[in-house]
Structures are given as C-alpha cells and as structure tokens.
Amino acid sequence: MALSWALAVLSLLPLLEAQSPECANLTAAPITNATLDQLSGKWFYIASAFRYPEFNESSRTIQAAFFYFNINYTEDKILLREYLTIGNQCVYNSSYLNVQRENGSLSKHEFGREQVGYLLLTKDPTTFMLAFSPKDEQNMGLSFYSRHPSNFFYLAQDPFPCGRAPSSPTLPGFPARTPACSPNVPLLPPAAHKPQATQEQMREFHEAIMCMGMQKSEIMYSDEKQDVCGPLEKEHQEEKQKENEGS
C-alpha cells in the first residue's frame, strides 16, 4: 500500500542546508550493517508531515501503526511488515524495500515511480526519522518513529524472523525465506512493545520539521490508543511459535 511505504521507507538524509546548529546535524552517511542492526525489529509510527499529495492523503487515514523491519544483509533488502489501523480496522501489509548503501537510501516503486526515502538517525537509538524529497518544497515530507527501549536489545523481534512471512499475502518475485539472519531470537509479548516518545525526542522531530522548511501545523499524529492490530500480531506470533516447536 502507498501509505505503508510513506510510513516505513528507510535511508540516510542528504545534507540539508543548515541555518542553525540543529540543522547542521542533518548530515548524510552510508548505510552500514551496524545501521541496519539498529533499525531491525519492531517500530511504532508516531507522527509525520507530508506535502506529497498521495502520501498526505494516505497518512491522514491512519489512526495508529506499527511495523517490523527484517533485514537481508546479503541481498540489501528489507522485508517490511506493517499493522495499520484504518477506519477502526486492522490492515496487514508486507513488501520489500531496496537498500542503496553508498548513497544511504531505500527505494520502492509506488504511485507510478520509484520513491526514495532518507533516514535520520537521532541521538536516541530508540527513535529515528525518515525524510522524503527534502529539497522539493512542494513534495517534501518527514516522519517520526519510536520503539520500546527493550526492543533495542531484542533487535529481531519479529513473529516471522529471517524474512519469512505468513502464507498470505504472497510476494511475487521474492523467496519465502531470506538468508543471513538469525531465527533464534526470543520473542517478546505484544504488550511489551508500546510507543515511547519523550518531550526531548519530539523536540528533535519538531526541529527537523522546521529545518526542512515545514511548519509544526502540518504535522499529523498517531494515537496508539486507537490501535486494533494487537490481536492479529498476537495470532502471528502464536503461529510462529507453533511452527518453531514443530520443527
């Protein structure tokens, strides 16, 4: 889904023209395995501001969202699995993102063109931001994500580790299982994963919004209290646990 990519594409933000010390921190860097390690696992969508019309419209429909990044280091791909609450219903979606390590970007074909996102790693390893078209005033965007601190120590918190998705949906052109990852990581219960965003973390996001030339009034916030995807996530985890016990 378009809104999925808008909410969960990765990369590293090219140098923005800084007018303040905070803006000077928005610099580019290649994507390394260490970067991917930090991004692996479960994240919550907290807030975003999009001027690209399709992304703006899609993000307005999302009440709450969380997702998993499952890394394929050898093929430079990321399996993205999302649980989105839209219209008081849970929408599950999975897709692959392509990693361009040298220029620090991730891409996916959507809305009839290749969409590229850029990653901003924050001071806190439990949050990050994604920038879209940062030099295009008409189509720029920025989104903000957080995870429970415990996830930082359980980086592969995914009901389907190693790139294995449930039998539905099918992903044409991609193997059911991706290599170069460890399936032997203990799972935490869904209740252990709750979005965490402190005032300091939100301040960093607001500063980045202003550095890009956007306004705080353009920001749309999620509400985790409206999330209805917990039961489906739990079902997926239980399915995975039974599969592990039977193997």
Secondary structure, DSSP 8 states (H G I E B T S, - for coil): -HHHHHHH--B-------SSHHHHT-------HHHHHHH-EEEEEEEEEE-SHHHHHHHHTEEEEEEEEEEETTTTEEEEEEEEEETTEEEEEEEEEEEETTTTEEEEEETTEEEEEEEEE-SSTTEEEEEESTT-TTT-EEEEEE--GGGGT-TT--SS-TT---SSS--TTS-SS-SSS--------GGG------HHHHHHHHHHHHHTT--GGG-EE--GGG---HHHHHHHHHHHHHHHHH-
